[in-house]
Amino acid sequence: MGSIGTSVAGAAITASFPAPAPALTVLAVGSVGLVFMATPVIMSAASLLVPTVGLWTGAAVALAGGFRGST
């Protein structure tokens, strides 16, 4: 979604500024490329983080439940 928005913004900028259009086009394409390159990294980081957070939350809830049950 973000990469589409970036390319649309790049196209709009290119259309409104005819003089530096090639430079802006290259910049827009480059930023879209960066987003695509970063996406797998972000996704893998998220996939590692979510189970870890779930695990810690589960452990905290279990501990809290244990303490509540014992008092």
Biopython code that builds the backbone (N, CA, C, O; Angstrom):
import numpy as np
from Bio.PDB.StructureBuilder import StructureBuilder

atoms = [
    (1, "MET", "N", (0.837, -1.193, 0.000)),
    (1, "MET", "CA", (0.000, 0.000, 0.000)),
    (1, "MET", "C", (0.874, 1.246, 0.000)),
    (1, "MET", "O", (0.636, 2.177, -0.770)),
    (2, "GLY", "N", (1.886, 1.264, 0.864)),
    (2, "GLY", "CA", (2.781, 2.415, 0.973)),
    (2, "GLY", "C", (3.566, 2.666, -0.295)),
    (2, "GLY", "O", (3.788, 3.812, -0.687)),
    (3, "SER", "N", (3.995, 1.563, -0.948)),
    (3, "SER", "CA", (4.791, 1.706, -2.165)),
    (3, "SER", "C", (3.958, 2.281, -3.300)),
    (3, "SER", "O", (4.466, 3.043, -4.122)),
    (4, "ILE", "N", (2.663, 1.915, -3.349)),
    (4, "ILE", "CA", (1.763, 2.453, -4.374)),
    (4, "ILE", "C", (1.603, 3.953, -4.141)),
    (4, "ILE", "O", (1.677, 4.744, -5.081)),
    (5, "GLY", "N", (1.387, 4.334, -2.898)),
    (5, "GLY", "CA", (1.260, 5.742, -2.540)),
    (5, "GLY", "C", (2.505, 6.523, -2.908)),
    (5, "GLY", "O", (2.406, 7.653, -3.387)),
    (6, "THR", "N", (3.670, 5.945, -2.693)),
    (6, "THR", "CA", (4.941, 6.593, -3.013)),
    (6, "THR", "C", (5.054, 6.831, -4.505)),
    (6, "THR", "O", (5.453, 7.914, -4.935)),
    (7, "SER", "N", (4.703, 5.821, -5.305)),
    (7, "SER", "CA", (4.821, 5.962, -6.755)),
    (7, "SER", "C", (3.805, 6.964, -7.288)),
    (7, "SER", "O", (4.102, 7.705, -8.226)),
    (8, "VAL", "N", (2.600, 6.997, -6.698)),
    (8, "VAL", "CA", (1.573, 7.969, -7.098)),
    (8, "VAL", "C", (2.056, 9.374, -6.766)),
    (8, "VAL", "O", (1.916, 10.290, -7.576)),
    (9, "ALA", "N", (2.623, 9.544, -5.573)),
    (9, "ALA", "CA", (3.161, 10.840, -5.161)),
    (9, "ALA", "C", (4.297, 11.253, -6.090)),
    (9, "ALA", "O", (4.399, 12.415, -6.482)),
    (10, "GLY", "N", (5.149, 10.289, -6.437)),
    (10, "GLY", "CA", (6.255, 10.547, -7.362)),
    (10, "GLY", "C", (5.752, 10.998, -8.721)),
    (10, "GLY", "O", (6.305, 11.919, -9.322)),
    (11, "ALA", "N", (4.691, 10.342, -9.206)),
    (11, "ALA", "CA", (4.098, 10.695, -10.499)),
    (11, "ALA", "C", (3.492, 12.091, -10.445)),
    (11, "ALA", "O", (3.622, 12.865, -11.394)),
    (12, "ALA", "N", (2.830, 12.415, -9.336)),
    (12, "ALA", "CA", (2.214, 13.733, -9.167)),
    (12, "ALA", "C", (3.277, 14.826, -9.139)),
    (12, "ALA", "O", (3.111, 15.879, -9.756)),
    (13, "ILE", "N", (4.370, 14.572, -8.419)),
    (13, "ILE", "CA", (5.478, 15.537, -8.336)),
    (13, "ILE", "C", (6.099, 15.720, -9.721)),
    (13, "ILE", "O", (6.378, 16.843, -10.143)),
    (14, "THR", "N", (6.311, 14.602, -10.422)),
    (14, "THR", "CA", (6.905, 14.644, -11.759)),
    (14, "THR", "C", (6.030, 15.457, -12.703)),
    (14, "THR", "O", (6.541, 16.216, -13.527)),
    (15, "ALA", "N", (4.704, 15.301, -12.587)),
    (15, "ALA", "CA", (3.770, 16.012, -13.456)),
    (15, "ALA", "C", (3.761, 17.509, -13.153)),
    (15, "ALA", "O", (3.642, 18.328, -14.064)),
    (16, "SER", "N", (3.888, 17.869, -11.872)),
    (16, "SER", "CA", (3.789, 19.277, -11.497)),
    (16, "SER", "C", (5.101, 20.041, -11.693)),
    (16, "SER", "O", (5.088, 21.264, -11.827)),
    (17, "PHE", "N", (6.240, 19.326, -11.711)),
    (17, "PHE", "CA", (7.536, 19.973, -11.932)),
    (17, "PHE", "C", (8.209, 19.373, -13.163)),
    (17, "PHE", "O", (8.923, 18.377, -13.048)),
    (18, "PRO", "N", (7.991, 19.965, -14.343)),
    (18, "PRO", "CA", (8.551, 19.354, -15.555)),
    (18, "PRO", "C", (10.078, 19.439, -15.646)),
    (18, "PRO", "O", (10.699, 18.555, -16.237)),
    (19, "ALA", "N", (10.698, 20.474, -15.077)),
    (19, "ALA", "CA", (12.143, 20.654, -15.233)),
    (19, "ALA", "C", (12.967, 19.537, -14.565)),
    (19, "ALA", "O", (13.737, 18.874, -15.260)),
    (20, "PRO", "N", (12.839, 19.299, -13.243)),
    (20, "PRO", "CA", (13.653, 18.242, -12.629)),
    (20, "PRO", "C", (12.971, 16.871, -12.652)),
    (20, "PRO", "O", (13.254, 16.017, -11.812)),
    (21, "ALA", "N", (12.074, 16.672, -13.617)),
    (21, "ALA", "CA", (11.288, 15.435, -13.691)),
    (21, "ALA", "C", (12.143, 14.167, -13.691)),
    (21, "ALA", "O", (11.838, 13.252, -12.927)),
    (22, "PRO", "N", (13.207, 14.063, -14.517)),
    (22, "PRO", "CA", (13.972, 12.802, -14.521)),
    (22, "PRO", "C", (14.552, 12.460, -13.152)),
    (22, "PRO", "O", (14.501, 11.308, -12.721)),
    (23, "ALA", "N", (15.100, 13.457, -12.474)),
    (23, "ALA", "CA", (15.690, 13.230, -11.153)),
    (23, "ALA", "C", (14.634, 12.764, -10.160)),
    (23, "ALA", "O", (14.874, 11.846, -9.376)),
    (24, "LEU", "N", (13.468, 13.396, -10.195)),
    (24, "LEU", "CA", (12.386, 13.037, -9.273)),
    (24, "LEU", "C", (11.836, 11.656, -9.590)),
    (24, "LEU", "O", (11.464, 10.908, -8.686)),
    (25, "THR", "N", (11.785, 11.317, -10.871)),
    (25, "THR", "CA", (11.303, 9.993, -11.274)),
    (25, "THR", "C", (12.242, 8.921, -10.741)),
    (25, "THR", "O", (11.801, 7.912, -10.192)),
    (26, "VAL", "N", (13.540, 9.149, -10.906)),
    (26, "VAL", "CA", (14.553, 8.211, -10.407)),
    (26, "VAL", "C", (14.425, 8.079, -8.890)),
    (26, "VAL", "O", (14.519, 6.981, -8.341)),
    (27, "LEU", "N", (14.210, 9.205, -8.226)),
    (27, "LEU", "CA", (14.050, 9.222, -6.774)),
    (27, "LEU", "C", (12.823, 8.420, -6.351)),
    (27, "LEU", "O", (12.884, 7.636, -5.404)),
    (28, "ALA", "N", (11.706, 8.620, -7.057)),
    (28, "ALA", "CA", (10.461, 7.908, -6.743)),
    (28, "ALA", "C", (10.633, 6.410, -6.945)),
    (28, "ALA", "O", (10.222, 5.611, -6.103)),
    (29, "VAL", "N", (11.245, 6.031, -8.072)),
    (29, "VAL", "CA", (11.477, 4.610, -8.370)),
    (29, "VAL", "C", (12.405, 4.006, -7.321)),
    (29, "VAL", "O", (12.187, 2.887, -6.856)),
    (30, "GLY", "N", (13.432, 4.750, -6.957)),
    (30, "GLY", "CA", (14.379, 4.294, -5.938)),
    (30, "GLY", "C", (13.717, 4.078, -4.591)),
    (30, "GLY", "O", (13.990, 3.091, -3.908)),
    (31, "SER", "N", (12.838, 5.008, -4.206)),
    (31, "SER", "CA", (12.161, 4.881, -2.909)),
    (31, "SER", "C", (11.203, 3.700, -2.909)),
    (31, "SER", "O", (11.064, 3.018, -1.894)),
    (32, "VAL", "N", (10.544, 3.448, -4.032)),
    (32, "VAL", "CA", (9.656, 2.287, -4.157)),
    (32, "VAL", "C", (10.485, 1.012, -4.039)),
    (32, "VAL", "O", (10.088, 0.064, -3.362)),
    (33, "GLY", "N", (11.639, 0.997, -4.705)),
    (33, "GLY", "CA", (12.545, -0.149, -4.634)),
    (33, "GLY", "C", (13.003, -0.418, -3.212)),
    (33, "GLY", "O", (13.081, -1.570, -2.784)),
    (34, "LEU", "N", (13.305, 0.650, -2.480)),
    (34, "LEU", "CA", (13.731, 0.528, -1.081)),
    (34, "LEU", "C", (12.628, -0.066, -0.221)),
    (34, "LEU", "O", (12.884, -0.909, 0.639)),
    (35, "VAL", "N", (11.387, 0.384, -0.461)),
    (35, "VAL", "CA", (10.241, -0.139, 0.296)),
    (35, "VAL", "C", (10.115, -1.637, 0.062)),
    (35, "VAL", "O", (9.916, -2.410, 0.999)),
    (36, "PHE", "N", (10.237, -2.044, -1.227)),
    (36, "PHE", "CA", (10.125, -3.463, -1.558)),
    (36, "PHE", "C", (11.269, -4.267, -0.944)),
    (36, "PHE", "O", (11.066, -5.403, -0.516)),
    (37, "MET", "N", (12.465, -3.691, -0.897)),
    (37, "MET", "CA", (13.625, -4.362, -0.309)),
    (37, "MET", "C", (13.454, -4.502, 1.203)),
    (37, "MET", "O", (13.818, -5.525, 1.782)),
    (38, "ALA", "N", (12.898, -3.470, 1.836)),
    (38, "ALA", "CA", (12.754, -3.450, 3.293)),
    (38, "ALA", "C", (11.597, -4.321, 3.777)),
    (38, "ALA", "O", (11.619, -4.805, 4.908)),
    (39, "THR", "N", (10.584, -4.524, 2.925)),
    (39, "THR", "CA", (9.379, -5.253, 3.346)),
    (39, "THR", "C", (9.680, -6.639, 3.918)),
    (39, "THR", "O", (9.175, -6.951, 4.997)),
    (40, "PRO", "N", (10.480, -7.493, 3.252)),
    (40, "PRO", "CA", (10.747, -8.815, 3.840)),
    (40, "PRO", "C", (11.440, -8.731, 5.199)),
    (40, "PRO", "O", (11.185, -9.546, 6.087)),
    (41, "VAL", "N", (12.309, -7.750, 5.351)),
    (41, "VAL", "CA", (13.020, -7.558, 6.619)),
    (41, "VAL", "C", (12.021, -7.189, 7.711)),
    (41, "VAL", "O", (12.055, -7.736, 8.813)),
    (42, "ILE", "N", (11.126, -6.248, 7.385)),
    (42, "ILE", "CA", (10.102, -5.806, 8.341)),
    (42, "ILE", "C", (9.189, -6.982, 8.699)),
    (42, "ILE", "O", (8.864, -7.198, 9.867)),
    (43, "MET", "N", (8.782, -7.737, 7.677)),
    (43, "MET", "CA", (7.876, -8.860, 7.890)),
    (43, "MET", "C", (8.532, -9.932, 8.762)),
    (43, "MET", "O", (7.894, -10.468, 9.668)),
    (44, "SER", "N", (9.797, -10.246, 8.494)),
    (44, "SER", "CA", (10.472, -11.290, 9.277)),
    (44, "SER", "C", (10.697, -10.819, 10.713)),
    (44, "SER", "O", (10.607, -11.612, 11.651)),
    (45, "ALA", "N", (10.986, -9.539, 10.881)),
    (45, "ALA", "CA", (11.145, -8.987, 12.232)),
    (45, "ALA", "C", (9.821, -9.069, 12.983)),
    (45, "ALA", "O", (9.787, -9.427, 14.160)),
    (46, "ALA", "N", (8.730, -8.733, 12.292)),
    (46, "ALA", "CA", (7.399, -8.790, 12.906)),
    (46, "ALA", "C", (7.032, -10.222, 13.260)),
    (46, "ALA", "O", (6.470, -10.478, 14.326)),
    (47, "SER", "N", (7.349, -11.162, 12.364)),
    (47, "SER", "CA", (7.000, -12.566, 12.610)),
    (47, "SER", "C", (7.804, -13.143, 13.772)),
    (47, "SER", "O", (7.350, -14.072, 14.440)),
    (48, "LEU", "N", (8.990, -12.599, 14.015)),
    (48, "LEU", "CA", (9.783, -13.015, 15.179)),
    (48, "LEU", "C", (9.257, -12.356, 16.451)),
    (48, "LEU", "O", (9.226, -12.966, 17.520)),
    (49, "LEU", "N", (8.847, -11.106, 16.313)),
    (49, "LEU", "CA", (8.439, -10.310, 17.469)),
    (49, "LEU", "C", (7.090, -10.756, 18.015)),
    (49, "LEU", "O", (6.920, -10.865, 19.229)),
    (50, "VAL", "N", (6.129, -11.015, 17.132)),
    (50, "VAL", "CA", (4.762, -11.333, 17.564)),
    (50, "VAL", "C", (4.719, -12.572, 18.465)),
    (50, "VAL", "O", (4.128, -12.501, 19.543)),
    (51, "PRO", "N", (5.325, -13.718, 18.067)),
    (51, "PRO", "CA", (5.295, -14.876, 18.969)),
    (51, "PRO", "C", (6.015, -14.614, 20.288)),
    (51, "PRO", "O", (5.595, -15.103, 21.337)),
    (52, "THR", "N", (7.098, -13.843, 20.234)),
    (52, "THR", "CA", (7.856, -13.523, 21.447)),
    (52, "THR", "C", (6.988, -12.720, 22.403)),
    (52, "THR", "O", (6.936, -13.008, 23.599)),
    (53, "VAL", "N", (6.307, -11.707, 21.870)),
    (53, "VAL", "CA", (5.415, -10.875, 22.688)),
    (53, "VAL", "C", (4.298, -11.746, 23.253)),
    (53, "VAL", "O", (3.947, -11.628, 24.427)),
    (54, "GLY", "N", (3.739, -12.621, 22.415)),
    (54, "GLY", "CA", (2.686, -13.540, 22.849)),
    (54, "GLY", "C", (3.157, -14.446, 23.975)),
    (54, "GLY", "O", (2.430, -14.695, 24.937)),
    (55, "LEU", "N", (4.381, -14.931, 23.839)),
    (55, "LEU", "CA", (4.979, -15.825, 24.834)),
    (55, "LEU", "C", (5.131, -15.109, 26.179)),
    (55, "LEU", "O", (4.744, -15.635, 27.222)),
    (56, "TRP", "N", (5.704, -13.893, 26.135)),
    (56, "TRP", "CA", (5.914, -13.119, 27.361)),
    (56, "TRP", "C", (4.594, -12.730, 27.994)),
    (56, "TRP", "O", (4.455, -12.764, 29.217)),
    (57, "THR", "N", (3.614, -12.356, 27.165)),
    (57, "THR", "CA", (2.292, -11.980, 27.680)),
    (57, "THR", "C", (1.647, -13.184, 28.353)),
    (57, "THR", "O", (1.082, -13.076, 29.441)),
    (58, "GLY", "N", (1.741, -14.347, 27.681)),
    (58, "GLY", "CA", (1.199, -15.590, 28.235)),
    (58, "GLY", "C", (1.848, -15.941, 29.563)),
    (58, "GLY", "O", (1.167, -16.331, 30.511)),
    (59, "ALA", "N", (3.164, -15.803, 29.628)),
    (59, "ALA", "CA", (3.913, -16.099, 30.854)),
    (59, "ALA", "C", (3.502, -15.146, 31.971)),
    (59, "ALA", "O", (3.314, -15.563, 33.114)),
    (60, "ALA", "N", (3.361, -13.862, 31.635)),
    (60, "ALA", "CA", (2.971, -12.849, 32.623)),
    (60, "ALA", "C", (1.571, -13.134, 33.158)),
    (60, "ALA", "O", (1.326, -13.037, 34.360)),
    (61, "VAL", "N", (0.652, -13.487, 32.254)),
    (61, "VAL", "CA", (-0.728, -13.794, 32.652)),
    (61, "VAL", "C", (-0.749, -15.040, 33.537)),
    (61, "VAL", "O", (-1.449, -15.078, 34.549)),
    (62, "ALA", "N", (0.025, -16.058, 33.149)),
    (62, "ALA", "CA", (0.085, -17.304, 33.929)),
    (62, "ALA", "C", (0.648, -17.043, 35.325)),
    (62, "ALA", "O", (0.135, -17.564, 36.315)),
    (63, "LEU", "N", (1.705, -16.234, 35.396)),
    (63, "LEU", "CA", (2.313, -15.889, 36.687)),
    (63, "LEU", "C", (1.338, -15.101, 37.550)),
    (63, "LEU", "O", (1.180, -15.372, 38.741)),
    (64, "ALA", "N", (0.682, -14.113, 36.923)),
    (64, "ALA", "CA", (-0.287, -13.286, 37.648)),
    (64, "ALA", "C", (-1.427, -14.163, 38.161)),
    (64, "ALA", "O", (-1.875, -14.005, 39.298)),
    (65, "GLY", "N", (-1.890, -15.077, 37.329)),
    (65, "GLY", "CA", (-2.956, -16.002, 37.720)),
    (65, "GLY", "C", (-2.515, -16.891, 38.865)),
    (65, "GLY", "O", (-3.287, -17.147, 39.789)),
    (66, "GLY", "N", (-1.276, -17.364, 38.812)),
    (66, "GLY", "CA", (-0.715, -18.211, 39.864)),
    (66, "GLY", "C", (-0.629, -17.477, 41.182)),
    (66, "GLY", "O", (-0.965, -18.025, 42.232)),
    (67, "PHE", "N", (-0.172, -16.222, 41.127)),
    (67, "PHE", "CA", (-0.061, -15.419, 42.343)),
    (67, "PHE", "C", (-1.438, -15.131, 42.926)),
    (67, "PHE", "O", (-1.633, -15.163, 44.141)),
    (68, "ARG", "N", (-2.394, -14.848, 42.033)),
    (68, "ARG", "CA", (-3.750, -14.543, 42.470)),
    (68, "ARG", "C", (-4.375, -15.785, 43.119)),
    (68, "ARG", "O", (-5.073, -15.694, 44.129)),
    (69, "GLY", "N", (-4.104, -16.938, 42.514)),
    (69, "GLY", "CA", (-4.669, -18.182, 43.034)),
    (69, "GLY", "C", (-4.096, -18.567, 44.392)),
    (69, "GLY", "O", (-4.787, -19.184, 45.203)),
    (70, "SER", "N", (-2.842, -18.211, 44.648)),
    (70, "SER", "CA", (-2.166, -18.646, 45.876)),
    (70, "SER", "C", (-2.518, -17.774, 47.076)),
    (70, "SER", "O", (-2.398, -18.212, 48.220)),
    (71, "THR", "N", (-2.954, -16.532, 46.817)),
    (71, "THR", "CA", (-3.248, -15.620, 47.945)),
    (71, "THR", "C", (-4.679, -15.766, 48.420)),
    (71, "THR", "O", (-5.093, -15.079, 49.355)),
]
sb = StructureBuilder()
sb.init_structure("model")
sb.init_model(0)
sb.init_chain("A")
sb.init_seg("    ")
for serial, (resi, resn, name, xyz) in enumerate(atoms, 1):
    if name == "N":
        sb.init_residue(resn, " ", resi, " ")
    sb.init_atom(name, np.array(xyz, "f"), 0.0, 1.0, " ", f" {name:<3s}", serial, name[0])
structure = sb.get_structure()
